[in-house]
Amino acid sequence: MYAVIFGKNPKLSKAEFYSFTKRFGIKIKIIEASRNWMVFESSKKIEHLFRRLGGSLKLVRIEGQGEDSVRGFEYVRLFTVSVYGREDWNLWRKLGSEIKRAFRKEGPSKFFKPARTYAMPSELILKGFPETKDFVFLFGERVWVGETIKVADPFELKKLDVERPVQRPMLSIPPRLARIMVNLTEVPQGNFLDPFCGIGTIVQEFVLQGLNAYGSDSNPKAIHGAKENLKWLKKEFRTKRSAHFEVCDAKKLKKCFRTKFDAIVTEPYLGEPLKRNPSKGEAIQMANRLDRFYFSVFESFSDVLKRKSRVIFVFPAYRLKGGGIYRKERKWLGKLGFEVLGRYTDFEERHRLVRDIHVLGYRS
């Protein structure tokens, strides 16, 4: 039995996890779910696949229920405690003391954690592995007790972002989100295209996952940067595959590609940077202007997609000056043969522009 700990956007992380299990043919039975975590049984071991998740922080092996389950932990000299569902410093100290008492017959042990942090960050766990173990307590309808066996690697994601030779900090999608979007396709293998690839963040995720990777952009300078970044990726991560790039208008894809695609994953042009939060009327006007462009883009998608393919597309939504978010409904997608299967937002509190991530099925 496992538990997965979701990241800072639990709704999106949970959607990714469900799509991930379908993508890799993993059957799961949910035992208990909370906003930030899920306990489940799995039809197969998933440790080796966990690194392919972008929105989950930890994979936990469940040892039992109730605090007495600490007696089943394997002795280790150094350990830490992560608590989810409770924020109680005294509880954390109590749990750590119980583990020390359980270990006393085996030998001395000590536990540590940053002050007032109730769940151990991945960065510190990675620095301590394998010498330090992270014991996890999940407080829901029941108390689940386990041990962290895999963590997301923030150092790898940071390297994919800031150590590339060509960067566009204000325009590039985060590697974490690129990984989430690839999983949302539920497509395990095949031809994947990013028609607004920029410097290649999503395309590099295609390559890291061993997919047939294609990227295009109307800006020749961006394509040059994407190629340079893929050369760097091959050297630093020893990837065996490469990618095919084209300078191409996303409204004219059939002129650039003879290939039919199993999935399109992309973040397009989302409009000019916002200097302030718009009114609802202003948001509607901006969305309508961009939709005239997006309509032509989706017509072009129809020319290069296989039947029953998937599209993960970021539309803009807007945080309004009076509060709330404006997210437009786009009935024209159905007229072009695209069915909305899911919608998820992703943004920081400081952002005026919100990513409205659409999971779309192409049925024509």
C-alpha positions as CSV (number, residue, x, y, z in Angstrom):
1,M,0.0,0.0,0.0
2,Y,1.2,3.5,-0.9
3,A,0.4,7.1,-0.2
4,V,1.2,10.0,-2.5
5,I,1.7,13.6,-1.2
6,F,0.5,16.2,-3.6
7,G,2.3,19.5,-4.3
8,K,1.2,23.2,-4.0
9,N,-1.7,22.8,-6.4
10,P,-3.4,19.7,-5.1
11,K,-6.3,19.7,-7.5
12,L,-4.0,19.8,-10.5
13,S,-1.6,17.3,-8.9
14,K,-4.5,14.9,-8.2
15,A,-5.7,15.1,-11.8
16,E,-2.1,14.5,-13.0
17,F,-1.8,11.4,-10.8
18,Y,-5.0,9.9,-12.1
19,S,-3.9,10.5,-15.7
20,F,-0.4,9.1,-14.9
21,T,-1.9,5.8,-13.6
22,K,-4.0,5.5,-16.8
23,R,-1.0,6.4,-19.0
24,F,1.2,3.7,-17.5
25,G,-1.5,1.0,-17.1
26,I,-1.6,1.1,-13.3
27,K,-4.8,0.1,-11.6
28,I,-5.3,1.7,-8.2
29,K,-7.8,1.4,-5.4
30,I,-8.2,4.5,-3.3
31,I,-8.4,3.7,0.4
32,E,-8.6,7.3,1.7
33,A,-8.1,10.7,0.2
34,S,-7.5,14.1,1.6
35,R,-6.9,17.4,-0.1
36,N,-3.1,17.0,0.1
37,W,-2.6,13.3,0.0
38,M,-4.1,9.9,-1.0
39,V,-3.7,6.4,0.3
40,F,-4.1,3.7,-2.3
41,E,-3.4,0.1,-3.3
42,S,-1.6,-0.4,-6.7
43,S,-1.7,-3.2,-9.2
44,K,2.1,-2.9,-9.7
45,K,5.1,-1.2,-8.1
46,I,5.4,2.4,-9.1
47,E,8.7,3.5,-7.4
48,H,10.6,3.5,-10.7
49,L,7.9,5.7,-12.4
50,F,7.5,8.3,-9.6
51,R,10.2,10.5,-11.1
52,R,7.9,11.1,-14.1
53,L,5.3,13.0,-11.9
54,G,5.6,16.7,-11.9
55,G,3.0,17.7,-9.3
56,S,3.6,15.2,-6.4
57,L,6.2,15.6,-3.7
58,K,6.6,12.2,-2.1
59,L,5.7,8.5,-2.5
60,V,5.2,6.8,0.9
61,R,5.1,3.1,1.7
62,I,2.3,2.6,4.2
63,E,3.4,0.4,7.2
64,G,0.2,0.4,9.1
65,Q,-2.5,2.3,10.9
66,G,-2.3,4.0,14.3
67,E,0.7,5.4,16.1
68,D,1.7,1.9,17.3
69,S,2.8,1.1,13.8
70,V,6.1,2.8,14.5
71,R,7.2,-0.5,16.1
72,G,7.4,-1.9,12.6
73,F,9.9,0.7,11.3
74,E,13.4,-0.6,10.4
75,Y,16.0,0.9,12.7
76,V,18.0,3.8,11.4
77,R,20.3,6.1,13.3
78,L,19.0,9.4,11.8
79,F,15.4,10.1,11.0
80,T,12.9,12.8,10.6
81,V,9.1,13.0,11.0
82,S,6.6,14.5,8.5
83,V,3.0,15.1,9.7
84,Y,0.1,15.8,7.3
85,G,-3.3,16.8,8.5
86,R,-2.2,18.3,11.7
87,E,0.0,21.3,12.6
88,D,1.0,20.6,16.2
89,W,4.5,21.0,17.4
90,N,3.9,19.0,20.5
91,L,2.4,16.1,18.4
92,W,5.5,16.1,16.2
93,R,7.8,15.9,19.3
94,K,5.7,13.1,20.7
95,L,5.8,11.0,17.5
96,G,9.6,11.5,17.3
97,S,10.0,10.3,20.9
98,E,7.9,7.2,20.2
99,I,10.1,6.3,17.3
100,K,13.2,6.7,19.4
101,R,11.8,4.5,22.1
102,A,10.9,1.8,19.5
103,F,14.5,1.9,18.2
104,R,16.1,1.9,21.7
105,K,16.6,-1.9,21.6
106,E,18.5,-1.7,18.3
107,G,20.7,1.3,19.2
108,P,20.8,5.1,19.7
109,S,19.0,7.3,17.2
110,K,18.2,11.0,16.8
111,F,15.7,13.0,14.8
112,F,15.7,16.5,13.4
113,K,13.6,19.0,11.4
114,P,13.5,22.7,10.6
115,A,11.6,24.6,13.3
116,R,7.8,24.9,12.8
117,T,7.9,22.9,9.6
118,Y,5.6,19.9,10.0
119,A,6.5,18.1,6.8
120,M,10.1,17.6,5.7
121,P,10.9,19.3,2.4
122,S,12.2,17.2,-0.5
123,E,15.4,19.2,-0.6
124,L,16.5,18.2,2.9
125,I,15.4,14.6,2.5
126,L,17.5,14.3,-0.7
127,K,20.5,15.7,1.1
128,G,20.1,13.1,3.9
129,F,19.3,10.0,1.8
130,P,20.1,7.2,2.3
131,E,21.4,7.9,5.8
132,T,18.3,9.7,7.0
133,K,14.7,8.2,6.8
134,D,11.5,10.3,6.6
135,F,8.7,8.7,8.7
136,V,5.3,10.0,7.7
137,F,2.0,10.3,9.6
138,L,-1.2,11.1,7.7
139,F,-4.1,12.2,9.9
140,G,-7.5,11.7,8.2
141,E,-10.4,9.5,9.1
142,R,-7.7,7.1,10.2
143,V,-4.0,7.6,11.1
144,W,-1.8,6.2,8.4
145,V,1.9,5.6,9.2
146,G,4.6,5.0,6.6
147,E,8.0,5.8,5.3
148,T,9.0,8.0,2.3
149,I,10.6,5.9,-0.4
150,K,10.7,8.4,-3.3
151,V,10.7,12.2,-3.5
152,A,10.4,14.7,-6.3
153,D,13.8,16.1,-7.2
154,P,13.6,19.9,-7.1
155,F,17.3,20.1,-8.0
156,E,16.7,18.4,-11.3
157,L,13.7,20.7,-12.1
158,K,15.8,23.7,-11.2
159,K,18.6,22.5,-13.5
160,L,16.2,22.0,-16.4
161,D,15.1,25.6,-15.9
162,V,18.0,27.8,-15.0
163,E,21.1,26.0,-16.2
164,R,20.1,25.8,-19.9
165,P,22.2,27.9,-22.2
166,V,19.2,29.8,-23.6
167,Q,16.6,31.1,-21.2
168,R,13.5,33.3,-21.3
169,P,12.5,33.7,-17.6
170,M,9.3,35.7,-18.1
171,L,8.0,33.6,-21.0
172,S,8.9,30.0,-20.5
173,I,6.6,27.5,-18.8
174,P,8.1,25.9,-15.6
175,P,9.5,22.4,-16.2
176,R,7.3,21.1,-13.4
177,L,4.2,22.2,-15.2
178,A,5.5,20.8,-18.5
179,R,5.8,17.4,-16.9
180,I,2.3,17.6,-15.5
181,M,0.9,18.5,-18.9
182,V,2.5,15.6,-20.6
183,N,1.0,13.2,-18.0
184,L,-2.4,14.8,-18.5
185,T,-2.5,13.4,-22.1
186,E,-2.7,9.9,-20.8
187,V,-0.8,8.9,-23.9
188,P,2.1,6.5,-23.1
189,Q,4.0,6.7,-26.4
190,G,3.8,8.2,-29.8
191,N,4.3,11.5,-31.7
192,F,4.1,14.6,-29.5
193,L,4.0,18.2,-30.7
194,D,4.4,21.6,-29.1
195,P,3.5,24.1,-31.8
196,F,4.4,27.1,-29.6
197,C,7.6,25.6,-28.3
198,G,9.7,28.8,-27.7
199,I,13.0,27.7,-26.3
200,G,11.8,24.1,-25.9
201,T,10.7,23.5,-22.3
202,I,7.9,21.2,-23.2
203,V,9.8,19.5,-26.0
204,Q,12.7,18.7,-23.6
205,E,10.1,16.9,-21.4
206,F,9.0,14.9,-24.4
207,V,12.7,13.9,-25.0
208,L,13.3,13.0,-21.3
209,Q,10.2,10.7,-21.4
210,G,11.4,8.9,-24.5
211,L,8.7,10.2,-26.8
212,N,8.8,11.1,-30.5
213,A,9.4,14.9,-30.0
214,Y,8.4,17.7,-32.3
215,G,8.4,21.4,-31.8
216,S,7.6,24.5,-33.9
217,D,7.5,28.2,-33.4
218,S,7.0,31.2,-35.8
219,N,10.1,32.8,-34.3
220,P,13.4,31.5,-35.8
221,K,15.4,32.8,-32.9
222,A,13.3,30.8,-30.5
223,I,13.8,27.6,-32.6
224,H,17.6,28.3,-32.5
225,G,17.4,28.5,-28.7
226,A,15.4,25.3,-28.5
227,K,18.0,23.4,-30.5
228,E,20.8,24.7,-28.3
229,N,18.9,23.7,-25.2
230,L,18.3,20.2,-26.6
231,K,22.0,19.8,-27.3
232,W,22.6,20.7,-23.7
233,L,19.9,18.3,-22.5
234,K,21.5,15.4,-24.4
235,K,24.9,16.1,-22.8
236,E,23.7,16.7,-19.3
237,F,21.0,14.1,-19.0
238,R,22.4,11.6,-21.6
239,T,19.2,11.4,-23.5
240,K,19.2,9.0,-26.4
241,R,16.4,10.7,-28.4
242,S,16.4,14.1,-30.0
243,A,13.7,16.3,-31.4
244,H,12.5,17.6,-34.8
245,F,12.0,21.4,-35.0
246,E,10.4,23.6,-37.6
247,V,10.0,27.3,-38.0
248,C,6.2,27.3,-38.5
249,D,3.1,29.3,-38.1
250,A,0.8,27.4,-35.7
251,K,-2.1,28.2,-38.0
252,K,-0.5,26.4,-40.9
253,L,0.9,23.2,-39.4
254,K,0.0,20.9,-42.3
255,K,2.5,22.9,-44.4
256,C,5.3,22.0,-42.0
257,F,4.5,18.5,-40.8
258,R,3.5,15.3,-42.7
259,T,3.4,13.5,-39.4
260,K,0.1,12.8,-37.6
261,F,0.3,13.4,-33.9
262,D,-1.0,11.4,-30.9
263,A,-0.9,14.5,-28.7
264,I,-0.3,18.2,-28.7
265,V,0.9,19.8,-25.5
266,T,1.4,23.6,-25.5
267,E,1.2,27.0,-23.9
268,P,0.5,29.6,-26.7
269,Y,0.8,33.3,-26.7
270,L,-1.4,34.5,-23.9
271,G,-1.6,38.2,-24.6
272,E,0.3,41.3,-23.5
273,P,1.6,41.4,-19.9
274,L,-1.0,42.9,-17.6
275,K,-0.1,46.0,-15.6
276,R,-3.1,45.7,-13.4
277,N,-6.0,43.4,-12.6
278,P,-8.7,43.9,-15.3
279,S,-12.4,44.4,-14.8
280,K,-14.7,41.6,-16.0
281,G,-15.6,43.6,-19.1
282,E,-11.9,44.1,-20.0
283,A,-11.2,40.4,-19.4
284,I,-14.0,39.4,-21.7
285,Q,-12.6,41.7,-24.5
286,M,-9.1,40.3,-24.1
287,A,-10.3,36.7,-24.2
288,N,-12.5,37.4,-27.3
289,R,-9.6,39.0,-29.2
290,L,-7.3,36.0,-28.5
291,D,-10.0,33.5,-29.3
292,R,-10.0,34.7,-32.9
293,F,-6.4,33.6,-33.1
294,Y,-7.0,30.4,-31.1
295,F,-9.9,29.4,-33.4
296,S,-7.5,29.3,-36.4
297,V,-4.9,27.4,-34.4
298,F,-7.4,24.7,-33.5
299,E,-8.5,24.4,-37.1
300,S,-4.8,23.8,-37.9
301,F,-4.6,21.2,-35.1
302,S,-7.4,19.2,-36.9
303,D,-5.1,18.8,-39.9
304,V,-2.3,17.1,-38.0
305,L,-4.0,15.1,-35.2
306,K,-4.8,11.4,-35.3
307,R,-8.3,10.4,-34.3
308,K,-8.9,10.0,-30.6
309,S,-5.8,12.1,-29.8
310,R,-5.3,14.5,-26.9
311,V,-4.6,18.2,-26.7
312,I,-3.4,19.9,-23.5
313,F,-3.8,23.6,-24.1
314,V,-3.3,26.6,-21.8
315,F,-5.9,29.3,-22.3
316,P,-5.7,32.6,-20.4
317,A,-7.9,33.4,-17.5
318,Y,-7.8,36.6,-15.5
319,R,-7.9,37.6,-11.9
320,L,-10.3,40.5,-11.7
321,K,-9.8,43.7,-9.8
322,G,-13.0,43.2,-7.9
323,G,-12.0,39.7,-6.9
324,G,-12.6,36.3,-8.5
325,I,-11.3,34.8,-11.8
326,Y,-12.8,35.1,-15.3
327,R,-12.6,31.8,-17.2
328,K,-14.2,31.8,-20.6
329,E,-16.4,29.0,-21.9
330,R,-15.4,28.1,-25.5
331,K,-18.3,26.4,-27.2
332,W,-16.5,26.7,-30.6
333,L,-14.1,23.9,-29.5
334,G,-17.0,21.4,-29.8
335,K,-17.8,22.6,-33.3
336,L,-14.2,21.8,-34.4
337,G,-14.3,18.3,-32.9
338,F,-12.7,18.9,-29.5
339,E,-14.3,17.7,-26.3
340,V,-13.3,19.4,-23.0
341,L,-12.4,16.5,-20.6
342,G,-11.0,18.6,-17.8
343,R,-10.0,22.1,-16.8
344,Y,-7.5,23.2,-14.1
345,T,-6.1,26.5,-13.1
346,D,-2.4,27.1,-12.1
347,F,-1.1,30.4,-10.8
348,E,0.7,32.2,-8.0
349,E,-1.1,34.7,-5.7
350,R,0.9,37.6,-7.3
351,H,-0.2,36.7,-10.8
352,R,-2.8,38.7,-12.7
353,L,-2.9,36.2,-15.5
354,V,-4.1,32.6,-14.7
355,R,-3.3,29.5,-16.7
356,D,-6.5,27.8,-17.5
357,I,-5.3,24.3,-18.5
358,H,-7.7,22.4,-20.8
359,V,-7.5,18.7,-21.4
360,L,-9.2,18.1,-24.7
361,G,-10.0,15.0,-26.7
362,Y,-10.1,15.1,-30.5
363,R,-12.8,12.9,-31.9
364,S,-13.0,13.8,-35.6
